[in-house]
Amino acid sequence: MNIVERARSFASRTDEYLQEIEYRVAIDKHDLDEIFRLRYRAYLYEESILPNKTGLFTDDYDDMDNCRIYGLWGEDNLLSSVRLHILSKTQFRGPALDVFPDIVGPMIERGALLIDPTRLVVDREAARRYRYLPHMTVRIACMASEHFAAEYCLATVRAEHMAFYRRLFSFEQICEPRPYPTLTKPICLMVGDMAKIRDRVAARYPLFTSTRAEREMLFDWPAFNQAALRPQPAGAEPGEASPRVSDPTRASAGEAKALN
């Protein structure tokens, strides 16, 4: 199968998946605990955490105002999950900022808005049915980057997972691996410059495009909108600052496994 045929197969298969899979924000305790159990199985399988008695994997970052946790469900079964933080001057806190303050901090200080996706996990049995489940899951970060017109999307991942983000999104490794809170293995920081990669990725992989309605359903939350506020320029009237939302006419592009 040549490159064109593979691209067509990917587009056709993922389009079918989109008809079967539901994206939603995890809010109630039942959904969150299900995600925390999936995380636990995934990270324990990868030997990235130590066993605990609860069978759950959660941390203080899950409770931050600039955080939302998402799940992909199919036939009422949890298939995968990812966590998002919005990092900005109004929300100067998050996992990537804590681990890579010398790199991420100056980016925010210059006024950039960053999407920081972490805890990307997939159910291994579901991944056998949905071959491109990791791609379907990271799509949430793509939608968030478009919705909030983020300058950069981050990937804090183990060295063996860097190829996935480099191949799909042309993310660049910024520094050597560092210790990461609550994990036993070091993590690398990769960065995608959205202005450079957005259109190229959307053209090659239509999966990573989305509609405004779809994005608003996932991201139209007061805390997220507050996190996306830019500081008001000097002389601005109160209330002039607004979330960085993209042009509404434009679309962006049993066991478990952890992908970051």
N, C-alpha and C positions, 0 to 999 in steps of 0.2 A: 504494500500500500504506500503510495507516494505522499508527499506533504499535503497536497491539495485534497486527496482522498481522506487522509487522516483528519484534516480540519473539518471537512464535511461530515464525517462520522461523529466527531466530537460535538459539532453544532446540532446535528440531528438527535443524538442520544441525550444531550443535556436539555434540549427543548422538550423532549418527552418527559424527562425527570421533573421539569418545572410544572408539568400538569399534575404530577402525583405528590409533590412535596409542598408542605406548608411552612413558611417562615413566620416565626412569631417571637415577640418579646416574652421572656420568662419573668413573670411577676409573682404568681402565687407560690406558696411553699412547696406544693406538690411538684410543680414543674422545676423549680430551682433544685430541690433535693434530687430529682431524677437526673438533672444535669450534673450536680456535684458527684453523684454516684458514677456516672459515665466518665467524668474527669478522673475520679479515683482509679477506676479500672484501667483507663488509658495510660495514666502516668505511672501506675504501679507496673503495668505490663512492660513499659519502656524503662523501668528501673530508675525513674526520674524522681520518685518520692519514696519515703519509707512507709511501711504499713501502719495503719492506725485502727483503732477499735470501732470508729464510726462508719467506716466505709465511704466517707465523703471527703472530697477535696475542695476546700473553699478557703478564702483568706480575706483580709480586711479590704483589699482592693475591690471586692465584689460589692461592698456597701457604700462606695463613694458616689456622690451625687452626679459626677460626670461619667458614670459607668452604666452600661446596659448589657444584659446577658441575653443571648439569642439562641434559639434552638430550631432545628429543622425536624419536622415530624412527618411521618408517612404512615397512614392507617393507624393513627393514634399511638405510634411507637416513636420514641426519640431516636433519631438517626445520627445527629451530630450537634455540635454547639461551638460557639465562639463568644468571647467577651470583648466589648469595645470600651475604650476610654477616649474622650476628646480632651486633647491637651492644648491649652491656650493661655494667654495672659490672665484670663479670668478664672481658669481652672488649672493652676500650676501644680498639678499632682497626678501621679499615675505610675504604673510599674516601669515603663521605659525611662521615665524621667528620674526615678530613684536609682536605677541601675547604671544609666548612662548620662548623669547630670551634666558632664562636661561637653557632651555632644548635643543632647536634646535641649538642655537649658538655653543655650545661645540661639537655637533655632526659634524657640518660643519668644525669647526676648526681642528678636528681630521682628516679631509680629506674626509669625507663621502659625497656622492652625494645623494640628497633627491628629491623625487617626492612629490609635495604638491598639491593634487587635492582639489578644492573647488567649490562652487556654482553648486553642482550636483542637477539638477532639472529634473522632468519628467512631461509631460502633463498627467493629470489624466485620460482623456478620452483615450489617447493612451495606458496608462498603463492597461486599462481594456482589450484592444485588445492584447497587448503584455505583458503577465503576468510577464515576467522576464525583463522588460525594465530597472529597476534600475541596474540589474546585467550586462545587455548589455552596459550600460553607464559607469559603473565603470571599465569595461574591458579596457577602454582607459588608465586608470592609470596603469593597469597591463602591457599593451603593452609598455608604456613609461618606466616603471621600467625595463623591459627586454631590450628594445632598448638601453638605456643608462647605463645598468648594475648598476642600483642604489643600494646602500647598504640598503636604507630604503625607504618605502613608508608611507606617513603620512595620517591621517584622522582627520580633525578638525571638529567634529560633536557634535550635541546636545546629551544629555544623552540618550534620547529615541531611538537614531539611532545607539548606540554603538553595540547593539546585532547583527545587520546586518554585521558589519565588523568583529566582533569577531567570528561569526558563519562561515562566508565564508573564512576568511583569517587568523584567529587566531591572529588578531591585539590585542595589549595590551594597556590598558589605562595607561598613564604615570603620569597624574596629575588630580587634581580636576578641575571642569569647571571654566573658566575665561571669563570676558567680551571680546567681539569680535567687531572689528570696523564695524560700520554701522548696526549691528544687535542688537535687543532688548533682545535676550536670550543668556545666557552664552554657551560657547563651550568647549568641552573636547578635549584633544590631545590623539590620539591613534597612535601607531607605529607598522609597520610590518617589521621585519628583513628578507629581501629578501633571504638571504643565507639559512635561516631556513625554510621558508615557500614556496619558489618558486616551488620546485618539488612536494611537497605534494598537493598544490593547483591545479597545472596543472594536476596531476593524477586524482584527484577527480572531477575537473570541467574542462573538455576540452575546454569549452567556453573561458577560460582565456588564452589559448594558441594562438599563432599568427605566421604568416610567416614574414620573413625579408622584403619581398616586401611590405606587408601591413604596417609594422611599418615605413619603409622609406617614404611611401606616406604621413604619418601623422606627422612624426617628423624630416624629413630631411630639417630643416630650419636653415639658418646661425646663427641666434641669439640663437636658441636652442643648436646648436652644440658648440657655444662659451660658453654658460652656462655650458655645460657638460665637458669643458676642465678642466683637473687637472693641478695644478701648476707644472711647470717643476722641476724635481729634480736638486740638485746642480750639476753643470758640464754638464748639458744637452745642446745640441746644439739648437739654435733657431729653432722653428718649430717642435720640437720633441713631445711636448705635443699634445695629440689627444683626441677626444671625447671617452668616455667610452662606446663603442658599443659592444654588446654581440656577442658571437660566431655566425657567420652567418648560421651555420648548425643547430642551436638549436632554437626551438620555445618555447616561454614561455606559459607559460600559459596566450478645453473650460476652465478647471481648471487645476491647476498644483500643484505639491508637491515638497517640498525641502527636500533633504536627508542629508544636512549638515548645 
